[in-house]
Amino acid sequence: MSQHFLLSSKARTLSLKAIYQGGEDKAYEIFCKLRWAETDGEAVCPRCGSCETYSITTRRKFKCAGCYHQFSVTSGTIFASRKMSFTDLLAAICIFTNAVKGISALQLSRDLDCQHKTAFVLSHKIREAMAAETEGMKLTGECEIDGAYFGGSIRPANRAEDRIDRRLGKHQTGKRRVVIALRQRKGRTLTFVVRNEADGVFYANQFADMNARIHADEAPHWDVLHERFETLRINHSEAYSMDGCCTNQAESLFSRLRRMVDGQHHQVSPQYLHQYACEAAWKEDHRRLDNGALARRVIGLAMAHEPSAAWKGYWQRSK
C-alpha cells in the first residue's frame, strides 16, 4: 500500500482502520470465516465436501485428507487466481461498498495503489457478485415499474449553424439504452437493460408474482399489464403521487444511477450498463446498513460465486 493511502485512511471508516491494524492475517481470517460460516472458518473441501482438511501454512492453502485436493480460501470463487493481498482485497471491498454513489476504477486504483486495469476488473467482479443476490427472485406485494434512458448522447457542434437535431433517428449513435426498474416496496429491486421501454412488460411478467399490484405511469406500453396484474397508473403531468399510486421509489433508483454514471464514471458502455444498474439497485436496497455489514455481505456473495466467465482473464482476451 502507498504511504499516501495509509495517511488518508485516517479519514475513512472505522472498519478500514481495523483492517490495517489487524494486518494480513486478520483479513485472511475474515475471508475464511465468511466462506465457511457453517464451520466458523474451518476449511471444507470444495471437491468432496469433507471437513477433514489440514493447512499448508507456507502457502495459505489447504489439503483434503480424503481426496488429497489442494485448495485456497478463494478457490472456485469469483476471486480465484487473485494476486492481490487479502488486506488490499478487503480494503477494496470496503471502499467500494462505502461509495454510495459508486466509485470510478481510476479513483479505486489510486486508493489501492494498483493499476487501473486491476481496479477495473475487480470492480466488475464485485458488481457481478452483488447481482447474484437477486438472481431468479420474484417480487410480490406492491411493486413499481418504470424506465429511464442512459447513454448515447451526441456532443453538440461548436458553431450553432453546424448543430444537428439529435432527436432524429439518423443522428443516433445506437448506444442509447433503457434501464427498466422493477421495485418492490420495502423489498428488493430488479434492473434490466433493453433498447425499448416497452420491453419492460416481458420482465414484469417474468419476475413479478401474479398477485402483485403494479404501479406504473401513463405510458401506453404499460397498458398490457392490466391483462395480468392489478395495475395502478399515475399521470405525471397531473401529480407525482395520487391516491397511493406512484413510481417514486423507481425514480429514486434512477436518481442514484444517474449520479453514479454522470458524476463518477462519466461514460458507461452499453455492454456493461446492466452491471452498473445492478450495483445501484443493490446499494439502494441496502442503504440503511453500515459499512461493515455491507462489506461482510459482499464478501459472502463473492465467496459463494463461481469464477466469472466475463471477467476472468479479461485483459488477456482483450489483447
Phi and psi restraints in degrees (value plus and minus 20) as a CYANA .aco file:
   2 SER   PHI     -95.3   -55.3
   2 SER   PSI     132.3   172.3
   3 GLN   PHI     -82.6   -42.6
   3 GLN   PSI     -53.9   -13.9
   4 HIS   PHI     -80.2   -40.2
   4 HIS   PSI     -63.4   -23.4
   5 PHE   PHI     -90.3   -50.3
   5 PHE   PSI     -58.2   -18.2
   6 LEU   PHI     -82.6   -42.6
   6 LEU   PSI     -54.6   -14.6
   7 LEU   PHI     -94.1   -54.1
   7 LEU   PSI     -62.2   -22.2
   8 SER   PHI     -91.6   -51.6
   8 SER   PSI     -38.3     1.7
   9 SER   PHI     -85.9   -45.9
   9 SER   PSI     -35.7     4.3
  10 LYS   PHI     -82.6   -42.6
  10 LYS   PSI     -46.3    -6.3
  11 ALA   PHI    -111.2   -71.2
  11 ALA   PSI     -17.7    22.3
  12 ARG   PHI    -115.0   -75.0
  12 ARG   PSI    -190.3  -150.3
  13 THR   PHI     -92.6   -52.6
  13 THR   PSI     141.4   181.4
  14 LEU   PHI     -84.6   -44.6
  14 LEU   PSI     -50.6   -10.6
  15 SER   PHI     -83.2   -43.2
  15 SER   PSI     -57.8   -17.8
  16 LEU   PHI     -87.0   -47.0
  16 LEU   PSI     -58.9   -18.9
  17 LYS   PHI     -82.1   -42.1
  17 LYS   PSI     -59.8   -19.8
  18 ALA   PHI     -84.2   -44.2
  18 ALA   PSI     -53.1   -13.1
  19 ILE   PHI     -81.7   -41.7
  19 ILE   PSI     -67.9   -27.9
  20 TYR   PHI     -95.0   -55.0
  20 TYR   PSI     -48.3    -8.3
  21 GLN   PHI     -89.9   -49.9
  21 GLN   PSI     -56.0   -16.0
  22 GLY   PHI     -98.9   -58.9
  22 GLY   PSI     -48.9    -8.9
  23 GLY   PHI      60.4   100.4
  23 GLY   PSI    -189.3  -149.3
  24 GLU   PHI     -83.7   -43.7
  24 GLU   PSI     -59.4   -19.4
  25 ASP   PHI     -83.3   -43.3
  25 ASP   PSI     -60.4   -20.4
  26 LYS   PHI     -87.4   -47.4
  26 LYS   PSI     -62.0   -22.0
  27 ALA   PHI     -83.4   -43.4
  27 ALA   PSI     -61.4   -21.4
  28 TYR   PHI     -82.6   -42.6
  28 TYR   PSI     -59.9   -19.9
  29 GLU   PHI     -83.5   -43.5
  29 GLU   PSI     -58.0   -18.0
  30 ILE   PHI     -83.6   -43.6
  30 ILE   PSI     -63.9   -23.9
  31 PHE   PHI     -83.4   -43.4
  31 PHE   PSI     -60.4   -20.4
  32 CYS   PHI     -83.5   -43.5
  32 CYS   PSI     -64.6   -24.6
  33 LYS   PHI     -88.2   -48.2
  33 LYS   PSI     -51.3   -11.3
  34 LEU   PHI    -103.0   -63.0
  34 LEU   PSI     -45.5    -5.5
  35 ARG   PHI     -98.9   -58.9
  35 ARG   PSI     -63.1   -23.1
  36 TRP   PHI    -133.3   -93.3
  36 TRP   PSI      42.7    82.7
  37 ALA   PHI     -85.7   -45.7
  37 ALA   PSI     -51.6   -11.6
  38 GLU   PHI     -87.1   -47.1
  38 GLU   PSI     -46.6    -6.6
  39 THR   PHI    -130.5   -90.5
  39 THR   PSI      -4.5    35.5
  40 ASP   PHI      37.0    77.0
  40 ASP   PSI      21.3    61.3
  41 GLY   PHI      72.5   112.5
  41 GLY   PSI     -23.1    16.9
  42 GLU   PHI     -97.4   -57.4
  42 GLU   PSI     109.7   149.7
  43 ALA   PHI     -83.1   -43.1
  43 ALA   PSI     121.0   161.0
  44 VAL   PHI    -142.7  -102.7
  44 VAL   PSI     110.2   150.2
  45 CYS   PHI     -84.4   -44.4
  45 CYS   PSI     103.1   143.1
  46 PRO   PHI     -92.5   -52.5
  46 PRO   PSI     -34.5     5.5
  47 ARG   PHI    -108.5   -68.5
  47 ARG   PSI     -67.8   -27.8
  48 CYS   PHI    -135.0   -95.0
  48 CYS   PSI     -28.1    11.9
  49 GLY   PHI      59.5    99.5
  49 GLY   PSI      -8.8    31.2
  50 SER   PHI     -97.9   -57.9
  50 SER   PSI     123.6   163.6
  51 CYS   PHI    -112.9   -72.9
  51 CYS   PSI     -23.1    16.9
  52 GLU   PHI    -102.5   -62.5
  52 GLU   PSI      61.2   101.2
  53 THR   PHI    -147.8  -107.8
  53 THR   PSI     140.1   180.1
  54 TYR   PHI    -156.4  -116.4
  54 TYR   PSI     135.8   175.8
  55 SER   PHI    -110.2   -70.2
  55 SER   PSI     117.1   157.1
  56 ILE   PHI    -117.6   -77.6
  56 ILE   PSI      69.9   109.9
  57 THR   PHI     -84.5   -44.5
  57 THR   PSI     -46.1    -6.1
  58 THR   PHI     -92.1   -52.1
  58 THR   PSI     -38.7     1.3
  59 ARG   PHI    -147.7  -107.7
  59 ARG   PSI     -10.2    29.8
  60 ARG   PHI      30.9    70.9
  60 ARG   PSI      26.9    66.9
  61 LYS   PHI    -147.4  -107.4
  61 LYS   PSI     146.6   186.6
  62 PHE   PHI    -144.1  -104.1
  62 PHE   PSI     136.4   176.4
  63 LYS   PHI    -152.9  -112.9
  63 LYS   PSI     112.4   152.4
  64 CYS   PHI     -99.5   -59.5
  64 CYS   PSI     111.5   151.5
  65 ALA   PHI     -94.7   -54.7
  65 ALA   PSI     -36.8     3.2
  66 GLY   PHI    -110.6   -70.6
  66 GLY   PSI     -74.2   -34.2
  67 CYS   PHI    -127.6   -87.6
  67 CYS   PSI     -19.5    20.5
  68 TYR   PHI      42.5    82.5
  68 TYR   PSI       1.8    41.8
  69 HIS   PHI     -97.7   -57.7
  69 HIS   PSI     113.5   153.5
  70 GLN   PHI    -118.6   -78.6
  70 GLN   PSI     117.6   157.6
  71 PHE   PHI    -174.6  -134.6
  71 PHE   PSI     143.3   183.3
  72 SER   PHI    -138.7   -98.7
  72 SER   PSI     157.8   197.8
  73 VAL   PHI     -87.4   -47.4
  73 VAL   PSI     -43.9    -3.9
  74 THR   PHI    -121.7   -81.7
  74 THR   PSI     -18.1    21.9
  75 SER   PHI     -82.6   -42.6
  75 SER   PSI     113.2   153.2
  76 GLY   PHI      54.8    94.8
  76 GLY   PSI      -9.6    30.4
  77 THR   PHI    -132.5   -92.5
  77 THR   PSI     159.5   199.5
  78 ILE   PHI     -87.9   -47.9
  78 ILE   PSI     -38.4     1.6
  79 PHE   PHI    -118.3   -78.3
  79 PHE   PSI      -1.6    38.4
  80 ALA   PHI     -81.3   -41.3
  80 ALA   PSI     127.6   167.6
  81 SER   PHI      43.3    83.3
  81 SER   PSI       4.9    44.9
  82 ARG   PHI     -87.5   -47.5
  82 ARG   PSI     133.2   173.2
  83 LYS   PHI    -137.1   -97.1
  83 LYS   PSI     -36.2     3.8
  84 MET   PHI     -93.0   -53.0
  84 MET   PSI     131.1   171.1
  85 SER   PHI     -89.2   -49.2
  85 SER   PSI     140.0   180.0
  86 PHE   PHI     -87.0   -47.0
  86 PHE   PSI     -49.6    -9.6
  87 THR   PHI     -83.3   -43.3
  87 THR   PSI     -68.0   -28.0
  88 ASP   PHI     -87.3   -47.3
  88 ASP   PSI     -58.4   -18.4
  89 LEU   PHI     -85.1   -45.1
  89 LEU   PSI     -62.0   -22.0
  90 LEU   PHI     -88.7   -48.7
  90 LEU   PSI     -58.8   -18.8
  91 ALA   PHI     -83.1   -43.1
  91 ALA   PSI     -60.6   -20.6
  92 ALA   PHI     -81.5   -41.5
  92 ALA   PSI     -61.4   -21.4
  93 ILE   PHI     -86.9   -46.9
  93 ILE   PSI     -61.4   -21.4
  94 CYS   PHI     -83.9   -43.9
  94 CYS   PSI     -63.8   -23.8
  95 ILE   PHI     -84.7   -44.7
  95 ILE   PSI     -63.1   -23.1
  96 PHE   PHI     -84.3   -44.3
  96 PHE   PSI     -65.7   -25.7
  97 THR   PHI     -93.7   -53.7
  97 THR   PSI     -47.6    -7.6
  98 ASN   PHI     -94.6   -54.6
  98 ASN   PSI     -40.0     0.0
  99 ALA   PHI    -101.4   -61.4
  99 ALA   PSI      75.8   115.8
 100 VAL   PHI     -87.6   -47.6
 100 VAL   PSI     -44.9    -4.9
 101 LYS   PHI    -128.2   -88.2
 101 LYS   PSI       1.6    41.6
 102 GLY   PHI      66.7   106.7
 102 GLY   PSI     146.0   186.0
 103 ILE   PHI    -161.4  -121.4
 103 ILE   PSI     117.7   157.7
 104 SER   PHI     -95.0   -55.0
 104 SER   PSI     135.6   175.6
 105 ALA   PHI     -84.2   -44.2
 105 ALA   PSI     -52.6   -12.6
 106 LEU   PHI     -86.6   -46.6
 106 LEU   PSI     -64.0   -24.0
 107 GLN   PHI     -86.5   -46.5
 107 GLN   PSI     -60.7   -20.7
 108 LEU   PHI     -83.6   -43.6
 108 LEU   PSI     -58.2   -18.2
 109 SER   PHI     -84.8   -44.8
 109 SER   PSI     -54.3   -14.3
 110 ARG   PHI     -91.0   -51.0
 110 ARG   PSI     -60.0   -20.0
 111 ASP   PHI     -84.5   -44.5
 111 ASP   PSI     -56.7   -16.7
 112 LEU   PHI    -112.9   -72.9
 112 LEU   PSI     -28.2    11.8
 113 ASP   PHI      37.4    77.4
 113 ASP   PSI      30.7    70.7
 114 CYS   PHI    -152.7  -112.7
 114 CYS   PSI     154.3   194.3
 115 GLN   PHI     -88.7   -48.7
 115 GLN   PSI     134.0   174.0
 116 HIS   PHI     -81.0   -41.0
 116 HIS   PSI     -57.3   -17.3
 117 LYS   PHI     -79.8   -39.8
 117 LYS   PSI     -62.4   -22.4
 118 THR   PHI     -83.4   -43.4
 118 THR   PSI     -66.7   -26.7
 119 ALA   PHI     -85.6   -45.6
 119 ALA   PSI     -56.8   -16.8
 120 PHE   PHI     -83.1   -43.1
 120 PHE   PSI     -70.0   -30.0
 121 VAL   PHI     -88.3   -48.3
 121 VAL   PSI     -61.0   -21.0
 122 LEU   PHI     -81.0   -41.0
 122 LEU   PSI     -61.8   -21.8
 123 SER   PHI     -81.0   -41.0
 123 SER   PSI     -62.9   -22.9
 124 HIS   PHI     -91.4   -51.4
 124 HIS   PSI     -50.7   -10.7
 125 LYS   PHI     -85.7   -45.7
 125 LYS   PSI     -59.9   -19.9
 126 ILE   PHI     -84.7   -44.7
 126 ILE   PSI     -61.7   -21.7
 127 ARG   PHI     -82.5   -42.5
 127 ARG   PSI     -59.7   -19.7
 128 GLU   PHI     -85.2   -45.2
 128 GLU   PSI     -58.6   -18.6
 129 ALA   PHI     -85.9   -45.9
 129 ALA   PSI     -58.8   -18.8
 130 MET   PHI     -81.6   -41.6
 130 MET   PSI     -63.4   -23.4
 131 ALA   PHI     -84.4   -44.4
 131 ALA   PSI     -47.0    -7.0
 132 ALA   PHI     -87.9   -47.9
 132 ALA   PSI     -38.1     1.9
 133 GLU   PHI     -85.7   -45.7
 133 GLU   PSI     -50.0   -10.0
 134 THR   PHI    -129.9   -89.9
 134 THR   PSI      -6.5    33.5
 135 GLU   PHI     -84.2   -44.2
 135 GLU   PSI     106.4   146.4
 136 GLY   PHI      56.6    96.6
 136 GLY   PSI     -13.9    26.1
 137 MET   PHI     -97.1   -57.1
 137 MET   PSI     123.5   163.5
 138 LYS   PHI    -131.8   -91.8
 138 LYS   PSI     118.9   158.9
 139 LEU   PHI    -116.7   -76.7
 139 LEU   PSI     125.3   165.3
 140 THR   PHI    -148.8  -108.8
 140 THR   PSI     155.1   195.1
 141 GLY   PHI      50.7    90.7
 141 GLY   PSI    -162.7  -122.7
 142 GLU   PHI    -101.6   -61.6
 142 GLU   PSI      99.1   139.1
 143 CYS   PHI    -146.3  -106.3
 143 CYS   PSI     129.4   169.4
 144 GLU   PHI    -139.3   -99.3
 144 GLU   PSI     124.4   164.4
 145 ILE   PHI    -154.4  -114.4
 145 ILE   PSI     118.0   158.0
 146 ASP   PHI    -182.0  -142.0
 146 ASP   PSI     147.5   187.5
 147 GLY   PHI    -153.6  -113.6
 147 GLY   PSI     132.3   172.3
 148 ALA   PHI    -163.2  -123.2
 148 ALA   PSI     123.9   163.9
 149 TYR   PHI    -111.2   -71.2
 149 TYR   PSI     120.6   160.6
 150 PHE   PHI    -158.4  -118.4
 150 PHE   PSI     123.8   163.8
 151 GLY   PHI      54.6    94.6
 151 GLY   PSI     159.7   199.7
 152 GLY   PHI      56.6    96.6
 152 GLY   PSI      -8.7    31.3
 153 SER   PHI     -94.9   -54.9
 153 SER   PSI     128.9   168.9
 154 ILE   PHI    -131.4   -91.4
 154 ILE   PSI     109.7   149.7
 155 ARG   PHI     -90.1   -50.1
 155 ARG   PSI     108.1   148.1
 156 PRO   PHI     -84.7   -44.7
 156 PRO   PSI     127.3   167.3
 157 ALA   PHI     -86.9   -46.9
 157 ALA   PSI     137.2   177.2
 158 ASN   PHI     -83.7   -43.7
 158 ASN   PSI     -70.2   -30.2
 159 ARG   PHI    -105.8   -65.8
 159 ARG   PSI     115.6   155.6
 160 ALA   PHI     -79.1   -39.1
 160 ALA   PSI     -56.7   -16.7
 161 GLU   PHI     -91.4   -51.4
 161 GLU   PSI     -36.6     3.4
 162 ASP   PHI    -112.3   -72.3
 162 ASP   PSI     -25.7    14.3
 163 ARG   PHI     -96.8   -56.8
 163 ARG   PSI     126.7   166.7
 164 ILE   PHI    -130.4   -90.4
 164 ILE   PSI     145.1   185.1
 165 ASP   PHI    -102.6   -62.6
 165 ASP   PSI      82.3   122.3
 166 ARG   PHI     -91.6   -51.6
 166 ARG   PSI     -26.6    13.4
 167 ARG   PHI    -100.7   -60.7
 167 ARG   PSI     -39.1     0.9
 168 LEU   PHI     -93.7   -53.7
 168 LEU   PSI     123.5   163.5
 169 GLY   PHI     -81.9   -41.9
 169 GLY   PSI     -54.0   -14.0
 170 LYS   PHI     -89.5   -49.5
 170 LYS   PSI     -35.6     4.4
 171 HIS   PHI    -122.4   -82.4
 171 HIS   PSI     -14.7    25.3
 172 GLN   PHI     -98.5   -58.5
 172 GLN   PSI     132.3   172.3
 173 THR   PHI    -107.4   -67.4
 173 THR   PSI     -36.6     3.4
 174 GLY   PHI      63.2   103.2
 174 GLY   PSI     -17.5    22.5
 175 LYS   PHI    -122.4   -82.4
 175 LYS   PSI     -20.0    20.0
 176 ARG   PHI     -95.9   -55.9
 176 ARG   PSI     112.7   152.7
 177 ARG   PHI    -151.4  -111.4
 177 ARG   PSI     140.2   180.2
 178 VAL   PHI    -131.2   -91.2
 178 VAL   PSI     109.7   149.7
 179 VAL   PHI    -116.6   -76.6
 179 VAL   PSI      98.8   138.8
 180 ILE   PHI    -113.7   -73.7
 180 ILE   PSI     107.7   147.7
 181 ALA   PHI    -131.6   -91.6
 181 ALA   PSI     102.3   142.3
 182 LEU   PHI    -134.6   -94.6
 182 LEU   PSI      87.7   127.7
 183 ARG   PHI    -143.7  -103.7
 183 ARG   PSI     107.0   147.0
 184 GLN   PHI    -108.0   -68.0
 184 GLN   PSI     109.1   149.1
 185 ARG   PHI     -85.2   -45.2
 185 ARG   PSI     110.4   150.4
 186 LYS   PHI      40.1    80.1
 186 LYS   PSI       9.3    49.3
 187 GLY   PHI    -161.9  -121.9
 187 GLY   PSI    -165.5  -125.5
 188 ARG   PHI    -120.6   -80.6
 188 ARG   PSI     147.3   187.3
 189 THR   PHI    -142.5  -102.5
 189 THR   PSI     111.3   151.3
 190 LEU   PHI    -132.1   -92.1
 190 LEU   PSI     118.2   158.2
 191 THR   PHI    -144.8  -104.8
 191 THR   PSI     127.0   167.0
 192 PHE   PHI    -162.1  -122.1
 192 PHE   PSI     123.2   163.2
 193 VAL   PHI    -129.5   -89.5
 193 VAL   PSI     102.8   142.8
 194 VAL   PHI    -155.4  -115.4
 194 VAL   PSI     153.5   193.5
 195 ARG   PHI    -109.5   -69.5
 195 ARG   PSI     -52.7   -12.7
 196 ASN   PHI    -146.2  -106.2
 196 ASN   PSI     119.0   159.0
 197 GLU   PHI     -81.8   -41.8
 197 GLU   PSI     -49.7    -9.7
 198 ALA   PHI     -81.4   -41.4
 198 ALA   PSI     -43.7    -3.7
 199 ASP   PHI     -86.1   -46.1
 199 ASP   PSI     -34.0     6.0
 200 GLY   PHI     -84.3   -44.3
 200 GLY   PSI     -41.7    -1.7
 201 VAL   PHI     -81.4   -41.4
 201 VAL   PSI     -59.5   -19.5
 202 PHE   PHI     -79.7   -39.7
 202 PHE   PSI     -64.0   -24.0
 203 TYR   PHI     -92.4   -52.4
 203 TYR   PSI     -50.6   -10.6
 204 ALA   PHI     -83.8   -43.8
 204 ALA   PSI     -62.4   -22.4
 205 ASN   PHI     -85.8   -45.8
 205 ASN   PSI     -51.4   -11.4
 206 GLN   PHI    -101.6   -61.6
 206 GLN   PSI     -58.0   -18.0
 207 PHE   PHI    -138.3   -98.3
 207 PHE   PSI     -15.2    24.8
 208 ALA   PHI    -130.9   -90.9
 208 ALA   PSI     115.5   155.5
 209 ASP   PHI     -84.0   -44.0
 209 ASP   PSI     128.8   168.8
 210 MET   PHI     -81.7   -41.7
 210 MET   PSI     -46.7    -6.7
 211 ASN   PHI    -109.6   -69.6
 211 ASN   PSI     -16.7    23.3
 212 ALA   PHI     -93.0   -53.0
 212 ALA   PSI     130.8   170.8
 213 ARG   PHI    -121.7   -81.7
 213 ARG   PSI     102.3   142.3
 214 ILE   PHI    -120.9   -80.9
 214 ILE   PSI     110.0   150.0
 215 HIS   PHI    -124.0   -84.0
 215 HIS   PSI     107.9   147.9
 216 ALA   PHI    -164.0  -124.0
 216 ALA   PSI     145.4   185.4
 217 ASP   PHI    -105.9   -65.9
 217 ASP   PSI    -189.6  -149.6
 218 GLU   PHI    -108.2   -68.2
 218 GLU   PSI     -10.0    30.0
 219 ALA   PHI     -78.6   -38.6
 219 ALA   PSI     113.1   153.1
 220 PRO   PHI     -83.0   -43.0
 220 PRO   PSI     -45.6    -5.6
 221 HIS   PHI     -89.9   -49.9
 221 HIS   PSI     -32.7     7.3
 222 TRP   PHI    -104.8   -64.8
 222 TRP   PSI     -23.2    16.8
 223 ASP   PHI     -80.2   -40.2
 223 ASP   PSI     -54.8   -14.8
 224 VAL   PHI     -89.0   -49.0
 224 VAL   PSI     -33.3     6.7
 225 LEU   PHI     -83.6   -43.6
 225 LEU   PSI     -46.6    -6.6
 226 HIS   PHI     -84.5   -44.5
 226 HIS   PSI     -42.8    -2.8
 227 GLU   PHI     -90.2   -50.2
 227 GLU   PSI     -45.8    -5.8
 228 ARG   PHI    -136.9   -96.9
 228 ARG   PSI     -52.3   -12.3
 229 PHE   PHI    -142.4  -102.4
 229 PHE   PSI     139.8   179.8
 230 GLU   PHI     -94.9   -54.9
 230 GLU   PSI      94.2   134.2
 231 THR   PHI    -140.5  -100.5
 231 THR   PSI     111.5   151.5
 232 LEU   PHI    -129.6   -89.6
 232 LEU   PSI     120.6   160.6
 233 ARG   PHI    -141.2  -101.2
 233 ARG   PSI     124.8   164.8
 234 ILE   PHI    -145.8  -105.8
 234 ILE   PSI     108.9   148.9
 235 ASN   PHI    -112.9   -72.9
 235 ASN   PSI      87.9   127.9
 236 HIS   PHI     -90.0   -50.0
 236 HIS   PSI     -34.5     5.5
 237 SER   PHI     -95.2   -55.2
 237 SER   PSI     -35.6     4.4
 238 GLU   PHI    -124.6   -84.6
 238 GLU   PSI     -59.8   -19.8
 239 ALA   PHI    -184.6  -144.6
 239 ALA   PSI     138.8   178.8
 240 TYR   PHI    -105.7   -65.7
 240 TYR   PSI     -47.7    -7.7
 241 SER   PHI    -167.4  -127.4
 241 SER   PSI     114.6   154.6
 242 MET   PHI    -174.9  -134.9
 242 MET   PSI     108.5   148.5
 243 ASP   PHI      35.6    75.6
 243 ASP   PSI      18.7    58.7
 244 GLY   PHI      60.2   100.2
 244 GLY   PSI     -20.8    19.2
 245 CYS   PHI    -122.4   -82.4
 245 CYS   PSI     108.0   148.0
 246 CYS   PHI    -186.6  -146.6
 246 CYS   PSI     146.7   186.7
 247 THR   PHI    -141.9  -101.9
 247 THR   PSI      12.8    52.8
 248 ASN   PHI     -85.3   -45.3
 248 ASN   PSI     -53.7   -13.7
 249 GLN   PHI     -92.7   -52.7
 249 GLN   PSI     -54.4   -14.4
 250 ALA   PHI     -86.6   -46.6
 250 ALA   PSI     -60.4   -20.4
 251 GLU   PHI     -84.1   -44.1
 251 GLU   PSI     -53.8   -13.8
 252 SER   PHI     -82.5   -42.5
 252 SER   PSI     -59.8   -19.8
 253 LEU   PHI     -83.4   -43.4
 253 LEU   PSI     -64.4   -24.4
 254 PHE   PHI     -83.1   -43.1
 254 PHE   PSI     -54.6   -14.6
 255 SER   PHI     -82.0   -42.0
 255 SER   PSI     -64.1   -24.1
 256 ARG   PHI     -84.6   -44.6
 256 ARG   PSI     -63.8   -23.8
 257 LEU   PHI     -86.0   -46.0
 257 LEU   PSI     -58.6   -18.6
 258 ARG   PHI     -85.4   -45.4
 258 ARG   PSI     -61.3   -21.3
 259 ARG   PHI     -86.8   -46.8
 259 ARG   PSI     -53.6   -13.6
 260 MET   PHI     -86.7   -46.7
 260 MET   PSI     -67.8   -27.8
 261 VAL   PHI     -90.6   -50.6
 261 VAL   PSI     -69.1   -29.1
 262 ASP   PHI     -96.4   -56.4
 262 ASP   PSI     -60.5   -20.5
 263 GLY   PHI    -104.3   -64.3
 263 GLY   PSI     -52.6   -12.6
 264 GLN   PHI    -125.3   -85.3
 264 GLN   PSI     -68.9   -28.9
 265 HIS   PHI    -117.5   -77.5
 265 HIS   PSI     -42.6    -2.6
 266 HIS   PHI      47.1    87.1
 266 HIS   PSI     -57.5   -17.5
 267 GLN   PHI    -171.7  -131.7
 267 GLN   PSI     111.9   151.9
 268 VAL   PHI    -146.2  -106.2
 268 VAL   PSI     109.8   149.8
 269 SER   PHI     -87.8   -47.8
 269 SER   PSI     117.7   157.7
 270 PRO   PHI     -80.6   -40.6
 270 PRO   PSI     -41.9    -1.9
 271 GLN   PHI     -85.6   -45.6
 271 GLN   PSI     -51.1   -11.1
 272 TYR   PHI    -138.4   -98.4
 272 TYR   PSI      -8.8    31.2
 273 LEU   PHI     -79.8   -39.8
 273 LEU   PSI     -53.1   -13.1
 274 HIS   PHI     -81.8   -41.8
 274 HIS   PSI     -51.6   -11.6
 275 GLN   PHI     -93.9   -53.9
 275 GLN   PSI     -57.2   -17.2
 276 TYR   PHI     -86.9   -46.9
 276 TYR   PSI     -57.2   -17.2
 277 ALA   PHI     -85.3   -45.3
 277 ALA   PSI     -60.5   -20.5
 278 CYS   PHI     -85.2   -45.2
 278 CYS   PSI     -58.6   -18.6
 279 GLU   PHI     -81.9   -41.9
 279 GLU   PSI     -66.3   -26.3
 280 ALA   PHI     -82.2   -42.2
 280 ALA   PSI     -60.4   -20.4
 281 ALA   PHI     -86.3   -46.3
 281 ALA   PSI     -62.4   -22.4
 282 TRP   PHI     -82.5   -42.5
 282 TRP   PSI     -64.5   -24.5
 283 LYS   PHI     -90.5   -50.5
 283 LYS   PSI     -52.0   -12.0
 284 GLU   PHI     -86.9   -46.9
 284 GLU   PSI     -62.6   -22.6
 285 ASP   PHI     -87.6   -47.6
 285 ASP   PSI     -52.5   -12.5
 286 HIS   PHI    -129.4   -89.4
 286 HIS   PSI       6.3    46.3
 287 ARG   PHI     -86.2   -46.2
 287 ARG   PSI     -38.9     1.1
 288 ARG   PHI    -110.0   -70.0
 288 ARG   PSI     -26.5    13.5
 289 LEU   PHI    -101.8   -61.8
 289 LEU   PSI     131.4   171.4
 290 ASP   PHI     -98.7   -58.7
 290 ASP   PSI     149.1   189.1
 291 ASN   PHI     -82.8   -42.8
 291 ASN   PSI     -58.4   -18.4
 292 GLY   PHI     -84.2   -44.2
 292 GLY   PSI     -63.0   -23.0
 293 ALA   PHI     -85.3   -45.3
 293 ALA   PSI     -59.0   -19.0
 294 LEU   PHI     -84.1   -44.1
 294 LEU   PSI     -64.2   -24.2
 295 ALA   PHI     -83.9   -43.9
 295 ALA   PSI     -63.4   -23.4
 296 ARG   PHI     -83.3   -43.3
 296 ARG   PSI     -58.3   -18.3
 297 ARG   PHI     -85.2   -45.2
 297 ARG   PSI     -63.0   -23.0
 298 VAL   PHI     -85.4   -45.4
 298 VAL   PSI     -62.0   -22.0
 299 ILE   PHI     -82.9   -42.9
 299 ILE   PSI     -62.1   -22.1
 300 GLY   PHI     -81.1   -41.1
 300 GLY   PSI     -60.8   -20.8
 301 LEU   PHI     -85.8   -45.8
 301 LEU   PSI     -61.2   -21.2
 302 ALA   PHI     -86.7   -46.7
 302 ALA   PSI     -58.0   -18.0
 303 MET   PHI     -91.0   -51.0
 303 MET   PSI     -41.9    -1.9
 304 ALA   PHI    -114.7   -74.7
 304 ALA   PSI     -24.4    15.6
 305 HIS   PHI    -117.5   -77.5
 305 HIS   PSI     116.3   156.3
 306 GLU   PHI     -91.7   -51.7
 306 GLU   PSI     144.1   184.1
 307 PRO   PHI     -73.9   -33.9
 307 PRO   PSI     120.3   160.3
 308 SER   PHI     -93.8   -53.8
 308 SER   PSI     104.7   144.7
 309 ALA   PHI     -90.9   -50.9
 309 ALA   PSI     -49.0    -9.0
 310 ALA   PHI    -103.8   -63.8
 310 ALA   PSI     -54.2   -14.2
 311 TRP   PHI    -132.0   -92.0
 311 TRP   PSI     -31.5     8.5
 312 LYS   PHI     -93.0   -53.0
 312 LYS   PSI     100.3   140.3
 313 GLY   PHI      50.5    90.5
 313 GLY   PSI       8.7    48.7
 314 TYR   PHI     -79.4   -39.4
 314 TYR   PSI     -69.3   -29.3
 315 TRP   PHI     -92.9   -52.9
 315 TRP   PSI     -48.4    -8.4
 316 GLN   PHI     -87.8   -47.8
 316 GLN   PSI     -56.9   -16.9
 317 ARG   PHI     -93.5   -53.5
 317 ARG   PSI     -45.2    -5.2
 318 SER   PHI     -99.2   -59.2
 318 SER   PSI     -34.0     6.0
